[in-house]
Amino acid sequence: MAEDLGRSPGRTLPEPVFGADDRRRGLVVGLVITALAAITRLWDLTHPTDKGTPVFDEKHYVPQAWQVLTGGNWIEDNPAYGLVVHPPVGKWLLALGQAVFGYGPMGWRILPALCGIGIVVMVYCIARRIARSTLVGAMAGLLAICDGVLFVQSRMGMLDIFAAFFIVAAFAALLADRDQMRRRLDDAHRAAKGNGGRFAADCFDSDFGPRFGFRWYRFTAGVMLGLACGTKWSGIYFVLAFTLMSLAFDVAARRAYGVRRPWLGVLRRDLVPSAASLSVMPILIYLASFAPWFASETSVYRYHETGSGTGAFGWVPAAWRSLWYYQSGILRFHEGLTSSAGNHHPWESKPWTWPMGLRPMLYAVETGPDRCGDGDCARVQMLIGTPAIWWLALPVLAWSLWAFLGRRDWRYGVALLGYGAAFAPWFLTIDRQMYFFYATLMTPFLVVLIALCLGDALRWAAALPRRADGGAPDRQILVLAAVAVYLALVVLNFAWLWPVLAGVPITKLHWHQEIWLPSWS
């Protein structure tokens, strides 16, 4: 039967390439990317502050993390903090930094900085894997280093960078799982031609294809998604999106290697284990993150529901009903943060402004003489997406949609899926108070899409026929120059914005020169 498969008319097996094969160069480039990310994220990490105290939303999460650390139970249990509006995982990470460096800017920001470095490295690895090119990966890594949103959020004691880290890690794990499963199928196909192996026989003698067994990368992705949900609830959208993506990978793999009924094969052999790893596992990890809450006698709302209980859910143990009250209170709190209810903030924005970064945010302002040689000096920190990256979002998204729908290029499809999972859900509650830092989760996928576009341009140029004298054609030279100039502009744009991204002391005149659009002020 395997021989019949090999002679199926019009059928071509996928090329047996599973990631970039220049491992030594890939390692060297990865180390350079890591070093640059570390230098930029860790430089002068302790500034700016609000007279030595946290700035912007650090004021919420940093004291909560300190109370988590010093309260003895690793859970918020002080009613003075009011309603606790996010799960505990991100605050645990902030608390770990404070456990090492104390209650100060380094303690608040060291874990976000390390996660920011990790995101850059993972973006490099993701782009390198799906493009099968170290060059494309390097371009993605450079763009991630120079993006203002990822840079600033990596230097703030807030939760969004943690959620982004776990989501990007889950994405990277599922892409590695895709390659690993295809490698197994490719090996099985070759073994089947030689009449070898039980897996090979199962692969091609069954209408449904093989059982892949336990998949560690997919399990890892489920763990990362659970930690993302345990940091911010926005992780739930990625649970749904990535579960569907993993199943789509399995359908495409089975079809590519000649499984006769790939859809039914996925339903029978992949749906349950995929759901267990990518849907059930995140729920279990989310609930497990509240283990200290269950164990503590003083946790917020721990004994809100007591006694035997009444009503339809009276049979549920009191502790679980208290947890439900706690979680539903968080939901009610967020649902009440609406413009129609009178909640307004000078730096709020709506999601349609995020793709182009049209409404950034002011995080901190420290005024007064401060080593800049001027009596009218200021440290200013703003969350601004590097315009050379963000202002290309609409044409890049349009090209990516065409590449996915028109050319069936799966690489663009998965990056668009991640971008959409971070962006589209915010339109469901458009009246809610929103801020540009919610776009942190969009950024890694935007960077990957731009790198793929640049890689396509370079690939097209490389395919042009040589001139009669053997030289490179003019169009190829122009494309190479355009890509190089664009990357140089990104670096220069990031360098220009550096003072207001890193909170470097500057004159107020310089500050105003950094404001490019009226909506930035």
ZAMARGU-4260 file (C-alpha; in steps of 0.2 Angstrom, whole numbers, plus 5000, padded with zeros to 4 digits):
<rodrens>
0) 5000/5000/5000 | 5015/5012/5004 | 5021/5008/4986 | 5004/5013/4979 | 5005/5029/4989
5) 5022/5033/4982 | 5015/5031/4964 | 4999/5041/4967 | 4997/5052/4951 | 4999/5071/4953
10) 5004/5069/4971 | 5020/5077/4978 | 5027/5075/4995 | 5032/5091/5005 | 5050/5095/5004
15) 5058/5087/5020 | 5064/5103/5027 | 5060/5107/5045 | 5067/5124/5050 | 5083/5133/5045
20) 5098/5121/5043 | 5112/5133/5046 | 5113/5129/5064 | 5130/5136/5068 | 5126/5153/5060
25) 5109/5153/5068 | 5117/5151/5085 | 5129/5165/5082 | 5116/5177/5076 | 5104/5172/5090
30) 5118/5176/5103 | 5120/5193/5095 | 5101/5196/5095 | 5101/5191/5113 | 5115/5202/5118
35) 5108/5217/5109 | 5091/5214/5117 | 5099/5213/5134 | 5109/5229/5132 | 5094/5239/5127
40) 5082/5232/5140 | 5094/5232/5155 | 5102/5249/5152 | 5097/5262/5166 | 5082/5250/5171
45) 5079/5260/5187 | 5073/5276/5178 | 5061/5284/5177 | 5052/5284/5194 | 5039/5295/5202
50) 5051/5302/5215 | 5057/5284/5219 | 5040/5276/5218 | 5032/5267/5204 | 5025/5275/5189
55) 5008/5274/5179 | 5000/5256/5182 | 5016/5250/5191 | 5007/5259/5206 | 4994/5245/5206
60) 5004/5229/5203 | 5020/5233/5212 | 5013/5235/5229 | 5002/5220/5226 | 5017/5210/5222
65) 5026/5216/5237 | 5011/5211/5248 | 5011/5194/5239 | 5029/5192/5244 | 5028/5199/5262
70) 5011/5193/5267 | 5017/5175/5269 | 5004/5167/5258 | 5009/5171/5240 | 4992/5179/5237
75) 4984/5196/5240 | 4975/5196/5256 | 4975/5214/5262 | 4958/5222/5259 | 4966/5239/5258
80) 4971/5235/5240 | 4952/5234/5236 | 4947/5222/5222 | 4961/5212/5215 | 4957/5213/5196
85) 4970/5200/5188 | 4975/5183/5192 | 4991/5180/5202 | 5004/5173/5190 | 5011/5190/5184
90) 5011/5197/5202 | 5021/5182/5207 | 5034/5186/5194 | 5035/5204/5200 | 5037/5197/5218
95) 5052/5186/5213 | 5061/5201/5207 | 5057/5211/5223 | 5063/5195/5233 | 5080/5197/5225
100) 5082/5216/5223 | 5070/5223/5236 | 5056/5235/5235 | 5064/5247/5222 | 5064/5250/5203
105) 5076/5235/5199 | 5066/5224/5209 | 5050/5229/5200 | 5057/5228/5183 | 5070/5215/5182
110) 5058/5201/5178 | 5049/5211/5164 | 5066/5215/5157 | 5071/5197/5156 | 5054/5192/5149
115) 5056/5206/5136 | 5073/5199/5131 | 5065/5182/5130 | 5052/5188/5118 | 5065/5195/5106
120) 5074/5179/5106 | 5058/5169/5103 | 5053/5181/5089 | 5070/5177/5081 | 5067/5159/5082
125) 5049/5159/5076 | 5053/5169/5061 | 5069/5159/5057 | 5059/5142/5059 | 5044/5147/5048
130) 5054/5156/5035 | 5068/5142/5035 | 5080/5157/5035 | 5092/5164/5048 | 5092/5181/5038
135) 5073/5183/5040 | 5074/5178/5058 | 5088/5191/5061 | 5077/5204/5053 | 5063/5199/5064
140) 5074/5200/5080 | 5081/5217/5075 | 5063/5224/5073 | 5058/5217/5090 | 5073/5225/5098
145) 5069/5242/5090 | 5050/5242/5093 | 5045/5255/5106 | 5030/5245/5113 | 5040/5229/5117
150) 5055/5240/5123 | 5045/5251/5135 | 5034/5237/5142 | 5050/5227/5145 | 5055/5240/5157
155) 5039/5242/5167 | 5033/5233/5182 | 5016/5229/5173 | 5008/5212/5168 | 5006/5214/5149
160) 5024/5209/5145 | 5022/5193/5155 | 5006/5188/5146 | 5015/5192/5129 | 5030/5181/5135
165) 5019/5166/5138 | 5009/5168/5123 | 5024/5169/5111 | 5032/5154/5120 | 5016/5144/5117
170) 5016/5150/5098 | 5034/5145/5097 | 5031/5128/5104 | 5016/5124/5093 | 5027/5129/5078
175) 5040/5117/5084 | 5027/5103/5086 | 5021/5106/5068 | 5038/5103/5062 | 5041/5088/5073
180) 5025/5079/5068 | 5029/5082/5050 | 5046/5075/5052 | 5038/5059/5060 | 5027/5058/5045
185) 5041/5060/5033 | 5051/5047/5042 | 5036/5035/5042 | 5033/5038/5023 | 5052/5033/5019
190) 5051/5018/5031 | 5034/5012/5023 | 5043/5012/5006 | 5056/5000/5014 | 5043/4990/5023
195) 5049/4996/5040 | 5042/5000/5056 | 5025/4998/5065 | 5022/5017/5065 | 5025/5017/5046
200) 5012/5003/5043 | 5000/5012/5054 | 5003/5028/5045 | 4998/5022/5028 | 4988/5007/5031
205) 4975/5016/5041 | 4962/5028/5033 | 4965/5040/5048 | 4984/5040/5049 | 4995/5037/5064
210) 4993/5041/5082 | 5007/5053/5086 | 5008/5049/5104 | 5013/5061/5118 | 5018/5078/5111
215) 5029/5087/5122 | 5029/5103/5112 | 5010/5104/5112 | 5010/5100/5131 | 5022/5114/5134
220) 5011/5126/5124 | 4996/5121/5135 | 5007/5125/5150 | 5012/5142/5143 | 4994/5146/5139
225) 4988/5142/5156 | 5001/5154/5163 | 4996/5167/5151 | 4978/5165/5157 | 4985/5165/5175
230) 4992/5182/5171 | 4978/5191/5162 | 4961/5185/5155 | 4965/5190/5137 | 4975/5173/5136
235) 4959/5164/5134 | 4957/5171/5116 | 4974/5163/5112 | 4968/5146/5120 | 4954/5146/5107
240) 4965/5152/5092 | 4980/5141/5095 | 4969/5125/5098 | 4961/5128/5081 | 4978/5131/5074
245) 4986/5115/5081 | 4971/5105/5074 | 4973/5114/5057 | 4992/5109/5057 | 4987/5091/5060
250) 4974/5091/5046 | 4987/5098/5034 | 5001/5086/5039 | 4990/5071/5037 | 4984/5077/5020
255) 5001/5081/5014 | 5007/5064/5018 | 4993/5054/5009 | 4982/5050/5024 | 4966/5046/5015
260) 4953/5054/5027 | 4963/5068/5036 | 4949/5077/5043 | 4941/5062/5051 | 4959/5056/5056
265) 4961/5072/5066 | 4944/5071/5074 | 4947/5053/5080 | 4965/5054/5084 | 4970/5072/5087
270) 4955/5081/5094 | 4955/5074/5111 | 4973/5075/5115 | 4974/5092/5108 | 4960/5098/5118
275) 4967/5090/5134 | 4984/5099/5131 | 4978/5116/5124 | 4961/5118/5132 | 4960/5108/5148
280) 4978/5110/5153 | 4976/5129/5154 | 4960/5128/5164 | 4969/5117/5177 | 4984/5128/5178
285) 4973/5143/5180 | 4964/5135/5194 | 4981/5129/5201 | 4987/5147/5202 | 4974/5150/5215
290) 4981/5136/5227 | 4988/5149/5239 | 4971/5157/5239 | 4963/5141/5244 | 4976/5138/5257
295) 4976/5155/5265 | 4964/5160/5279 | 4965/5178/5275 | 4963/5178/5256 | 4952/5191/5248
300) 4934/5184/5247 | 4940/5167/5254 | 4925/5165/5265 | 4913/5175/5256 | 4902/5160/5254
305) 4899/5150/5270 | 4887/5137/5276 | 4879/5123/5266 | 4872/5135/5253 | 4856/5136/5244
310) 4850/5137/5226 | 4855/5127/5210 | 4873/5128/5215 | 4871/5125/5234 | 4880/5108/5232
315) 4896/5116/5226 | 4909/5117/5241 | 4909/5134/5249 | 4927/5138/5244 | 4923/5135/5226
320) 4908/5146/5227 | 4918/5160/5235 | 4931/5158/5221 | 4917/5160/5208 | 4911/5176/5218
325) 4929/5182/5217 | 4930/5179/5198 | 4913/5186/5194 | 4917/5202/5204 | 4933/5204/5193
330) 4922/5202/5177 | 4909/5215/5184 | 4923/5227/5188 | 4930/5227/5170 | 4912/5227/5163
335) 4909/5243/5173 | 4924/5252/5166 | 4915/5260/5152 | 4914/5277/5144 | 4895/5278/5146
340) 4897/5275/5164 | 4908/5291/5165 | 4925/5282/5166 | 4937/5293/5156 | 4956/5294/5155
345) 4967/5307/5146 | 4977/5293/5137 | 4964/5281/5133 | 4962/5275/5115 | 4951/5263/5105
350) 4957/5248/5096 | 4955/5255/5078 | 4969/5267/5083 | 4981/5253/5088 | 4987/5246/5072
355) 4996/5262/5067 | 5000/5267/5085 | 4990/5283/5083 | 4987/5286/5102 | 5002/5282/5113
360) 5003/5284/5131 | 5012/5295/5144 | 5019/5285/5158 | 5030/5296/5168 | 5036/5314/5169
365) 5050/5320/5180 | 5054/5339/5179 | 5069/5349/5185 | 5088/5351/5182 | 5095/5334/5179
370) 5111/5332/5170 | 5106/5339/5154 | 5114/5356/5155 | 5098/5365/5156 | 5087/5372/5170
375) 5071/5367/5161 | 5075/5348/5160 | 5063/5333/5161 | 5063/5314/5161 | 5049/5308/5150
380) 5043/5291/5146 | 5030/5287/5133 | 5024/5271/5126 | 5026/5274/5107 | 5026/5261/5094
385) 5041/5264/5082 | 5033/5273/5067 | 5044/5264/5055 | 5037/5248/5061 | 5019/5252/5066
390) 5015/5264/5051 | 5017/5250/5039 | 5004/5239/5048 | 4990/5242/5036 | 4999/5238/5020
395) 5008/5223/5028 | 4992/5216/5035 | 4984/5218/5017 | 4999/5209/5009 | 4998/5196/5022
400) 4980/5193/5019 | 4983/5191/5001 | 4998/5179/5003 | 4987/5168/5015 | 4971/5168/5005
405) 4978/5170/4988 | 4994/5160/4989 | 4989/5149/5003 | 5005/5153/5012 | 5002/5146/5030
410) 5016/5156/5037 | 5006/5172/5035 | 4991/5164/5041 | 4997/5159/5058 | 5005/5176/5061
415) 4989/5184/5056 | 4979/5172/5068 | 4990/5178/5083 | 4988/5196/5078 | 4969/5194/5076
420) 4968/5185/5093 | 4976/5200/5101 | 4967/5213/5092 | 4949/5208/5087 | 4942/5203/5104
425) 4943/5221/5109 | 4929/5226/5097 | 4917/5215/5107 | 4917/5228/5121 | 4920/5244/5112
430) 4913/5255/5126 | 4925/5249/5138 | 4940/5260/5144 | 4955/5254/5134 | 4973/5259/5132
435) 4987/5257/5119 | 4997/5245/5131 | 4984/5232/5127 | 4992/5231/5110 | 5008/5223/5117
440) 5001/5206/5113 | 4999/5212/5094 | 5017/5217/5093 | 5027/5201/5091 | 5015/5195/5077
445) 5016/5212/5068 | 5035/5210/5068 | 5035/5193/5061 | 5023/5198/5047 | 5035/5212/5042
450) 5050/5201/5042 | 5041/5188/5031 | 5037/5202/5019 | 5055/5207/5018 | 5060/5189/5016
455) 5048/5187/5002 | 5055/5203/4993 | 5073/5196/4995 | 5068/5179/4989 | 5059/5187/4974
460) 5075/5197/4970 | 5086/5182/4972 | 5076/5173/4959 | 5078/5186/4945 | 5089/5180/4931
465) 5107/5186/4930 | 5113/5198/4917 | 5122/5193/4902 | 5138/5198/4910 | 5134/5188/4925
470) 5131/5203/4936 | 5116/5205/4947 | 5101/5213/4939 | 5097/5231/4943 | 5080/5226/4951
475) 5089/5214/4963 | 5101/5228/4968 | 5086/5240/4971 | 5077/5227/4982 | 5092/5223/4992
480) 5095/5242/4994 | 5077/5245/4999 | 5077/5232/5012 | 5094/5238/5020 | 5088/5256/5020
485) 5071/5251/5028 | 5080/5242/5042 | 5092/5256/5044 | 5077/5268/5046 | 5070/5257/5059
490) 5086/5258/5069 | 5087/5277/5067 | 5069/5279/5071 | 5071/5269/5087 | 5087/5279/5091
495) 5078/5295/5089 | 5064/5290/5100 | 5076/5283/5113 | 5075/5298/5125 | 5056/5297/5127
500) 5056/5278/5127 | 5069/5276/5141 | 5066/5291/5151 | 5083/5300/5147 | 5085/5318/5154
505) 5081/5330/5140 | 5076/5348/5138 | 5057/5351/5135 | 5061/5358/5118 | 5068/5341/5114
510) 5053/5333/5121 | 5042/5343/5110 | 5052/5338/5095 | 5049/5319/5099 | 5030/5322/5097
515) 5026/5319/5078 | 5007/5319/5078 | 4994/5330/5087 | 4987/5313/5094 | 5003/5310/5103
520) 5001/5324/5115
</rodrens>
